[in-house]
Amino acid sequence: MNQEEVDKIIAEAVAESKRESRKKWHKGKSSSDSIMTARKVLNWTFMVGFVAAVVIYFVLPEQRVLFFSVGFGAVVLKLVEFYLRFMF
């Protein structure tokens, strides 16, 4: 076996390793499309809830329970979206 054959075998092994590594980190679109859609919906709902909480805080300052309820609900939605982002 000469040096050229050894280099060719090593290059093929490195290329195969890169392909396997890419498959590990970049999943196909079919499995992540529904998760991506759910994340987008949750993120938009969070933003709407956050804006609603800010409006309630300034428009109805005596309604602290409503403000905290809407704000806490928005934060819970963001936590669910965060979970989906890093777990799937």
Backbone as CSV, one residue per row, in Angstrom:
resi,resn,N_x,N_y,N_z,CA_x,CA_y,CA_z,C_x,C_y,C_z
1,MET,0.844,-1.175,0.000,0.000,0.000,0.000,0.893,1.244,0.000
2,ASN,0.635,2.113,-0.941,1.463,3.314,-1.000,0.756,4.487,-0.318
3,GLN,1.432,5.591,-0.286,0.942,6.777,0.428,-0.351,7.317,-0.185
4,GLU,-0.497,7.268,-1.491,-1.701,7.786,-2.151,-2.943,6.982,-1.760
5,GLU,-2.806,5.675,-1.669,-3.946,4.842,-1.270,-4.344,5.104,0.178
6,VAL,-3.361,5.281,1.031,-3.635,5.576,2.440,-4.339,6.921,2.556
7,ASP,-3.865,7.929,1.827,-4.502,9.247,1.862,-5.940,9.184,1.354
8,LYS,-6.172,8.389,0.317,-7.526,8.246,-0.230,-8.456,7.590,0.800
9,ILE,-8.000,6.566,1.499,-8.808,5.893,2.520,-9.127,6.843,3.664
10,ILE,-8.143,7.616,4.075,-8.352,8.584,5.171,-9.348,9.649,4.745
11,ALA,-9.224,10.163,3.508,-10.142,11.194,3.020,-11.574,10.665,2.959
12,GLU,-11.748,9.415,2.521,-13.090,8.823,2.490,-13.660,8.650,3.895
13,ALA,-12.832,8.256,4.838,-13.284,8.081,6.222,-13.698,9.415,6.831
14,VAL,-12.929,10.459,6.565,-13.262,11.791,7.093,-14.569,12.290,6.479
15,ALA,-14.748,12.095,5.172,-15.980,12.529,4.506,-17.189,11.782,5.067
16,GLU,-17.055,10.489,5.297,-18.149,9.693,5.876,-18.472,10.159,7.300
17,SER,-17.430,10.463,8.049,-17.635,10.947,9.417,-18.385,12.277,9.421
18,LYS,-18.042,13.155,8.496,-18.731,14.449,8.400,-20.195,14.265,8.032
19,ARG,-20.479,13.337,7.110,-21.875,13.074,6.726,-22.673,12.549,7.913
20,GLU,-22.094,11.646,8.672,-22.786,11.098,9.842,-23.015,12.171,10.899
21,SER,-22.021,13.026,11.095,-22.160,14.106,12.080,-23.248,15.088,11.653
22,ARG,-23.317,15.394,10.369,-24.326,16.312,9.857,-25.721,15.731,10.047
23,LYS,-25.881,14.436,9.838,-27.174,13.786,10.042,-27.598,13.868,11.499
24,LYS,-26.653,13.766,12.395,-26.955,13.788,13.823,-27.516,15.139,14.248
25,TRP,-26.946,16.231,13.732,-27.339,17.564,14.182,-28.402,18.215,13.319
26,HIS,-28.539,17.811,12.071,-29.513,18.427,11.177,-30.567,17.396,10.807
27,LYS,-31.650,17.420,11.545,-32.722,16.468,11.289,-33.489,16.872,10.041
28,GLY,-34.192,15.925,9.474,-34.991,16.194,8.284,-36.168,17.090,8.590
29,LYS,-36.687,17.734,7.560,-37.789,18.664,7.747,-39.091,17.973,8.144
30,SER,-39.251,16.728,7.779,-40.526,16.064,8.021,-40.839,15.945,9.512
31,SER,-39.827,15.691,10.332,-40.089,15.516,11.756,-40.166,16.843,12.500
32,SER,-39.528,17.887,11.981,-39.478,19.134,12.730,-40.448,20.197,12.222
33,ASP,-41.164,19.938,11.135,-42.102,20.938,10.621,-43.216,21.234,11.612
34,SER,-43.778,20.197,12.196,-44.875,20.417,13.142,-44.377,21.101,14.411
35,ILE,-43.183,20.769,14.842,-42.625,21.408,16.033,-42.316,22.869,15.739
36,MET,-41.789,23.143,14.543,-41.489,24.519,14.169,-42.755,25.360,14.099
37,THR,-43.829,24.792,13.562,-45.109,25.499,13.489,-45.641,25.763,14.893
38,ALA,-45.560,24.778,15.766,-46.021,24.952,17.147,-45.206,26.032,17.853
39,ARG,-43.900,26.049,17.608,-43.046,27.070,18.232,-43.425,28.468,17.757
40,LYS,-43.700,28.598,16.451,-44.081,29.913,15.928,-45.393,30.391,16.532
41,VAL,-46.368,29.479,16.622,-47.663,29.842,17.204,-47.493,30.233,18.671
42,LEU,-46.725,29.448,19.419,-46.501,29.764,20.832,-45.763,31.087,20.997
43,ASN,-44.797,31.346,20.133,-44.044,32.592,20.234,-44.922,33.803,19.942
44,TRP,-45.765,33.719,18.912,-46.671,34.832,18.610,-47.705,35.028,19.714
45,THR,-48.201,33.931,20.260,-49.161,34.037,21.357,-48.512,34.672,22.577
46,PHE,-47.246,34.316,22.837,-46.512,34.949,23.932,-46.407,36.459,23.724
47,MET,-46.060,36.862,22.488,-45.906,38.299,22.227,-47.222,39.046,22.407
48,VAL,-48.303,38.452,21.951,-49.618,39.085,22.127,-49.953,39.178,23.620
49,GLY,-49.680,38.108,24.364,-49.931,38.120,25.806,-49.083,39.146,26.525
50,PHE,-47.840,39.287,26.109,-46.957,40.273,26.730,-47.463,41.693,26.489
51,VAL,-47.851,41.977,25.248,-48.381,43.308,24.932,-49.678,43.554,25.700
52,ALA,-50.527,42.539,25.802,-51.773,42.679,26.559,-51.487,42.970,28.024
53,ALA,-50.477,42.303,28.584,-50.119,42.552,29.987,-49.627,43.980,30.188
54,VAL,-48.824,44.481,29.253,-48.330,45.860,29.369,-49.486,46.852,29.254
55,VAL,-50.404,46.599,28.331,-51.562,47.488,28.176,-52.413,47.460,29.440
56,ILE,-52.653,46.286,29.986,-53.440,46.175,31.222,-52.753,46.914,32.368
57,TYR,-51.440,46.820,32.438,-50.697,47.485,33.514,-50.904,48.998,33.494
58,PHE,-50.902,49.595,32.292,-51.022,51.042,32.217,-52.467,51.532,32.121
59,VAL,-53.351,50.768,31.498,-54.726,51.215,31.317,-55.558,50.936,32.564
60,LEU,-55.367,49.782,33.171,-56.129,49.391,34.359,-55.183,49.146,35.536
61,PRO,-54.629,50.209,36.111,-53.633,50.005,37.174,-54.201,49.332,38.431
62,GLU,-55.502,49.387,38.627,-56.091,48.762,39.821,-56.314,47.261,39.639
63,GLN,-56.178,46.770,38.424,-56.398,45.351,38.129,-55.075,44.576,38.130
64,ARG,-54.434,44.524,39.292,-53.143,43.835,39.396,-53.281,42.330,39.187
65,VAL,-54.368,41.734,39.652,-54.548,40.290,39.498,-54.651,39.926,38.022
66,LEU,-55.386,40.714,37.259,-55.495,40.467,35.821,-54.146,40.628,35.136
67,PHE,-53.415,41.663,35.518,-52.081,41.889,34.950,-51.160,40.702,35.218
68,PHE,-51.118,40.239,36.473,-50.236,39.120,36.810,-50.698,37.825,36.145
69,SER,-51.986,37.638,36.014,-52.498,36.428,35.359,-52.107,36.382,33.884
70,VAL,-52.320,37.475,33.188,-51.974,37.529,31.769,-50.455,37.436,31.584
71,GLY,-49.728,38.137,32.414,-48.267,38.094,32.327,-47.715,36.715,32.626
72,PHE,-48.225,36.071,33.668,-47.768,34.722,34.017,-48.144,33.734,32.916
73,GLY,-49.333,33.874,32.343,-49.731,33.002,31.241,-48.803,33.153,30.043
74,ALA,-48.402,34.397,29.743,-47.478,34.631,28.630,-46.119,33.988,28.910
75,VAL,-45.648,34.083,30.133,-44.362,33.488,30.494,-44.431,31.960,30.399
76,VAL,-45.535,31.370,30.802,-45.704,29.919,30.692,-45.650,29.488,29.224
77,LEU,-46.295,30.253,28.342,-46.232,29.943,26.913,-44.796,30.024,26.393
78,LYS,-44.049,31.004,26.848,-42.655,31.135,26.412,-41.820,29.970,26.931
79,LEU,-42.079,29.514,28.138,-41.348,28.364,28.675,-41.635,27.092,27.888
80,VAL,-42.875,26.914,27.454,-43.220,25.754,26.628,-42.487,25.841,25.293
81,GLU,-42.451,27.027,24.689,-41.732,27.213,23.428,-40.242,26.959,23.622
82,PHE,-39.685,27.408,24.716,-38.274,27.181,25.052,-37.984,25.696,25.178
83,TYR,-38.873,24.969,25.833,-38.735,23.523,25.982,-38.735,22.843,24.610
84,LEU,-39.666,23.231,23.746,-39.726,22.625,22.413,-38.466,22.931,21.593
85,ARG,-37.918,24.117,21.785,-36.733,24.493,21.015,-35.542,23.608,21.353
86,PHE,-35.334,23.322,22.631,-34.134,22.613,23.015,-34.317,21.109,23.214
87,MET,-35.542,20.624,23.248,-35.749,19.206,23.446,-36.042,18.434,22.168
88,PHE,-36.420,19.143,21.099,-36.771,18.432,19.876,-36.003,18.962,18.692
